[in-house]
Amino acid sequence: MKNFNNKVAAITGAGSGIGQQLAVLLAQQGCHLALSDINEQGLAQTLELLKESDVRVTIQKVNVAELEQVRNWAAQVEQDHGSVNMIFNNAGVALGSTVEGASYEELEWIVGINFWGVVYGTKEFLPLIKKTGDGHIINISSLFGLTAQPTQSAYNATKFAVRGFTESLRQELDLENCGVSALCVHPGGIRTNIANAAKMNNSLLTL
């Protein structure tokens, strides 16, 4: 892909942070946008930032941990835009807890969003992107997908999983030579809402 002009990008977690800024920057390059987030207020704020752009923008409330919601969104994106060239699986949450102190419910919550959300987004959009013969799957991991830290075991586990999943997919797509690539991104500390929205439990007080 030589440029983003008249391409179509789908972005999860587009209501704030990295996802919101991706939307703004891609719009400046002439890229049409399909934006999703579980936070409708955040999506509305992103839409406001894009009101002066000349690109087509669609928004939809999506919980990426729910397969049917992601599946329906992918189908809607193709219907609204005609095609899709990129998916940015960006939505994510954080959990501060020791391994011993984390409840199974908390672990299932973070794995559902941070890992299964990426899996669902990848698998539902990949066939659509392949149709274009010119596309990318961009999965947002983290610096914590490269190095483990105390109290971040659940977050580390999900981001390491995203890394392994995406690196394997990248090699498969290279072997297929289908015009589609996969990329795993590992951001460091960025001022986003993820820390504000993180779950913390009392096990942190034991350290």
One Martini backbone bead per residue (centre of mass of N, CA, C, O) as a GRO file, in nm:
protein
  207
    1MET     BB    1   0.090   0.041   0.028
    2LYS     BB    2   0.143   0.377  -0.071
    3ASN     BB    3  -0.144   0.482   0.035
    4PHE     BB    4  -0.459   0.621   0.188
    5ASN     BB    5  -0.612   0.706  -0.049
    6ASN     BB    6  -0.931   0.572  -0.062
    7LYS     BB    7  -0.925   0.413   0.175
    8VAL     BB    8  -1.017   0.160   0.430
    9ALA     BB    9  -1.064   0.203   0.787
   10ALA     BB   10  -1.067   0.007   1.077
   11ILE     BB   11  -1.152   0.102   1.427
   12THR     BB   12  -1.081   0.029   1.746
   13GLY     BB   13  -1.106   0.242   1.999
   14ALA     BB   14  -1.207   0.546   1.868
   15GLY     BB   15  -1.291   0.729   2.140
   16SER     BB   16  -0.971   0.728   2.203
   17GLY     BB   17  -0.658   0.795   2.180
   18ILE     BB   18  -0.516   0.615   1.945
   19GLY     BB   19  -0.774   0.577   1.776
   20GLN     BB   20  -0.840   0.877   1.741
   21GLN     BB   21  -0.567   0.964   1.609
   22LEU     BB   22  -0.581   0.776   1.371
   23ALA     BB   23  -0.830   0.898   1.245
   24VAL     BB   24  -0.718   1.182   1.197
   25LEU     BB   25  -0.464   1.103   1.027
   26LEU     BB   26  -0.611   0.942   0.804
   27ALA     BB   27  -0.797   1.168   0.707
   28GLN     BB   28  -0.557   1.351   0.610
   29GLN     BB   29  -0.500   1.106   0.384
   30GLY     BB   30  -0.794   1.010   0.266
   31CYS     BB   31  -0.928   0.812   0.473
   32HIS     BB   32  -1.165   0.600   0.529
   33LEU     BB   33  -1.410   0.540   0.807
   34ALA     BB   34  -1.445   0.277   1.064
   35LEU     BB   35  -1.592   0.319   1.379
   36SER     BB   36  -1.524   0.190   1.716
   37ASP     BB   37  -1.705   0.157   2.036
   38ILE     BB   38  -1.840   0.136   2.359
   39ASN     BB   39  -1.817   0.456   2.354
   40GLU     BB   40  -2.034   0.687   2.234
   41GLN     BB   41  -1.915   0.955   2.332
   42GLY     BB   42  -1.636   0.916   2.207
   43LEU     BB   43  -1.731   0.890   1.915
   44ALA     BB   44  -1.854   1.174   1.900
   45GLN     BB   45  -1.584   1.320   1.944
   46THR     BB   46  -1.444   1.211   1.694
   47LEU     BB   47  -1.648   1.315   1.488
   48GLU     BB   48  -1.596   1.613   1.553
   49LEU     BB   49  -1.292   1.609   1.457
   50LEU     BB   50  -1.406   1.518   1.146
   51LYS     BB   51  -1.604   1.741   1.021
   52GLU     BB   52  -1.378   1.870   0.804
   53SER     BB   53  -1.366   1.627   0.646
   54ASP     BB   54  -1.364   1.435   0.316
   55VAL     BB   55  -1.458   1.175   0.452
   56ARG     BB   56  -1.584   0.872   0.522
   57VAL     BB   57  -1.796   0.821   0.820
   58THR     BB   58  -1.837   0.552   1.052
   59ILE     BB   59  -2.040   0.437   1.332
   60GLN     BB   60  -2.006   0.193   1.615
   61LYS     BB   61  -2.123   0.000   1.861
   62VAL     BB   62  -1.861  -0.204   2.024
   63ASN     BB   63  -1.796  -0.522   2.164
   64VAL     BB   64  -1.507  -0.704   2.119
   65ALA     BB   65  -1.595  -0.956   2.314
   66GLU     BB   66  -1.824  -0.985   2.085
   67LEU     BB   67  -1.860  -1.158   1.808
   68GLU     BB   68  -2.132  -1.059   1.682
   69GLN     BB   69  -2.057  -0.760   1.683
   70VAL     BB   70  -1.812  -0.782   1.497
   71ARG     BB   71  -1.948  -0.925   1.261
   72ASN     BB   72  -2.164  -0.707   1.205
   73TRP     BB   73  -1.967  -0.477   1.157
   74ALA     BB   74  -1.812  -0.588   0.917
   75ALA     BB   75  -2.059  -0.607   0.732
   76GLN     BB   76  -2.130  -0.302   0.751
   77VAL     BB   77  -1.871  -0.190   0.633
   78GLU     BB   78  -1.899  -0.318   0.353
   79GLN     BB   79  -2.173  -0.190   0.292
   80ASP     BB   80  -2.090   0.118   0.333
   81HIS     BB   81  -1.789   0.103   0.163
   82GLY     BB   82  -1.741  -0.185  -0.018
   83SER     BB   83  -1.468  -0.185   0.154
   84VAL     BB   84  -1.152  -0.314   0.312
   85ASN     BB   85  -0.798  -0.257   0.410
   86MET     BB   86  -0.822  -0.202   0.733
   87ILE     BB   87  -0.729  -0.315   1.070
   88PHE     BB   88  -0.751  -0.173   1.399
   89ASN     BB   89  -0.662  -0.345   1.690
   90ASN     BB   90  -0.702  -0.130   1.980
   91ALA     BB   91  -0.867  -0.226   2.194
   92GLY     BB   92  -0.832  -0.168   2.561
   93VAL     BB   93  -0.727  -0.295   2.884
   94ALA     BB   94  -0.673  -0.284   3.246
   95LEU     BB   95  -0.489  -0.466   3.521
   96GLY     BB   96  -0.440  -0.438   3.872
   97SER     BB   97  -0.258  -0.729   3.985
   98THR     BB   98  -0.214  -1.007   4.124
   99VAL     BB   99  -0.229  -1.330   4.068
  100GLU     BB  100  -0.372  -1.411   4.335
  101GLY     BB  101  -0.587  -1.157   4.332
  102ALA     BB  102  -0.715  -1.245   4.078
  103SER     BB  103  -0.998  -1.289   3.929
  104TYR     BB  104  -1.164  -1.465   3.697
  105GLU     BB  105  -1.336  -1.230   3.596
  106GLU     BB  106  -1.102  -1.037   3.537
  107LEU     BB  107  -0.952  -1.220   3.338
  108GLU     BB  108  -1.184  -1.254   3.134
  109TRP     BB  109  -1.216  -0.957   3.068
  110ILE     BB  110  -0.927  -0.895   2.950
  111VAL     BB  111  -0.917  -1.127   2.743
  112GLY     BB  112  -1.171  -1.052   2.582
  113ILE     BB  113  -1.053  -0.778   2.478
  114ASN     BB  114  -0.733  -0.808   2.419
  115PHE     BB  115  -0.764  -1.087   2.258
  116TRP     BB  116  -1.043  -1.162   2.136
  117GLY     BB  117  -1.076  -0.891   1.993
  118VAL     BB  118  -0.843  -0.946   1.795
  119VAL     BB  119  -0.941  -1.209   1.677
  120TYR     BB  120  -1.212  -1.114   1.570
  121GLY     BB  121  -1.109  -0.881   1.394
  122THR     BB  122  -0.927  -1.051   1.217
  123LYS     BB  123  -1.127  -1.278   1.112
  124GLU     BB  124  -1.357  -1.084   1.000
  125PHE     BB  125  -1.161  -0.897   0.808
  126LEU     BB  126  -0.968  -1.067   0.633
  127PRO     BB  127  -1.153  -1.151   0.391
  128LEU     BB  128  -1.209  -0.855   0.307
  129ILE     BB  129  -0.914  -0.766   0.258
  130LYS     BB  130  -0.840  -0.983   0.045
  131LYS     BB  131  -1.022  -0.870  -0.184
  132THR     BB  132  -0.819  -0.623  -0.245
  133GLY     BB  133  -0.497  -0.700  -0.236
  134ASP     BB  134  -0.462  -0.433  -0.022
  135GLY     BB  135  -0.342  -0.483   0.307
  136HIS     BB  136  -0.404  -0.453   0.672
  137ILE     BB  137  -0.305  -0.581   0.995
  138ILE     BB  138  -0.340  -0.402   1.309
  139ASN     BB  139  -0.192  -0.485   1.619
  140ILE     BB  140  -0.222  -0.382   1.953
  141SER     BB  141  -0.003  -0.389   2.187
  142SER     BB  142   0.300  -0.370   2.384
  143LEU     BB  143   0.563  -0.337   2.581
  144PHE     BB  144   0.412  -0.568   2.758
  145GLY     BB  145   0.473  -0.777   2.506
  146LEU     BB  146   0.804  -0.791   2.594
  147THR     BB  147   0.758  -0.724   2.910
  148ALA     BB  148   0.749  -0.802   3.245
  149GLN     BB  149   0.532  -0.712   3.528
  150PRO     BB  150   0.434  -0.635   3.817
  151THR     BB  151   0.075  -0.639   3.831
  152GLN     BB  152   0.067  -0.735   3.492
  153SER     BB  153  -0.008  -1.028   3.407
  154ALA     BB  154  -0.266  -0.999   3.236
  155TYR     BB  155  -0.166  -0.790   3.037
  156ASN     BB  156   0.081  -0.940   2.945
  157ALA     BB  157  -0.062  -1.193   2.837
  158THR     BB  158  -0.229  -1.049   2.615
  159LYS     BB  159   0.015  -0.911   2.464
  160PHE     BB  160   0.172  -1.165   2.403
  161ALA     BB  161  -0.056  -1.298   2.242
  162VAL     BB  162  -0.073  -1.088   2.018
  163ARG     BB  163   0.210  -1.128   1.916
  164GLY     BB  164   0.198  -1.430   1.838
  165PHE     BB  165  -0.049  -1.417   1.655
  166THR     BB  166   0.066  -1.201   1.451
  167GLU     BB  167   0.335  -1.336   1.368
  168SER     BB  168   0.203  -1.584   1.246
  169LEU     BB  169   0.022  -1.441   1.042
  170ARG     BB  170   0.241  -1.298   0.882
  171GLN     BB  171   0.368  -1.561   0.770
  172GLU     BB  172   0.119  -1.670   0.628
  173LEU     BB  173   0.080  -1.424   0.434
  174ASP     BB  174   0.355  -1.446   0.298
  175LEU     BB  175   0.305  -1.732   0.179
  176GLU     BB  176   0.046  -1.644   0.012
  177ASN     BB  177   0.073  -1.378  -0.146
  178CYS     BB  178  -0.206  -1.161  -0.108
  179GLY     BB  179  -0.143  -0.843  -0.016
  180VAL     BB  180  -0.133  -0.911   0.294
  181SER     BB  181  -0.066  -0.780   0.620
  182ALA     BB  182   0.100  -0.805   0.945
  183LEU     BB  183   0.095  -0.601   1.252
  184CYS     BB  184   0.286  -0.533   1.549
  185VAL     BB  185   0.233  -0.305   1.814
  186HIS     BB  186   0.459  -0.138   2.077
  187PRO     BB  187   0.372   0.067   2.291
  188GLY     BB  188   0.428   0.285   2.517
  189GLY     BB  189   0.394   0.560   2.690
  190ILE     BB  190   0.059   0.689   2.677
  191ARG     BB  191  -0.183   0.939   2.676
  192THR     BB  192  -0.457   0.773   2.800
  193ASN     BB  193  -0.755   0.601   2.921
  194ILE     BB  194  -0.654   0.324   3.036
  195ALA     BB  195  -0.583   0.405   3.329
  196ASN     BB  196  -0.862   0.524   3.409
  197ALA     BB  197  -1.012   0.233   3.324
  198ALA     BB  198  -0.882   0.066   3.519
  199LYS     BB  199  -0.841  -0.215   3.711
  200MET     BB  200  -0.831  -0.237   4.073
  201ASN     BB  201  -0.692  -0.413   4.347
  202ASN     BB  202  -0.601  -0.496   4.683
  203SER     BB  203  -0.339  -0.665   4.616
  204LEU     BB  204  -0.140  -0.420   4.589
  205LEU     BB  205  -0.106  -0.386   4.912
  206THR     BB  206   0.095  -0.649   4.946
  207LEU     BB  207   0.369  -0.499   4.811
   0.00000   0.00000   0.00000
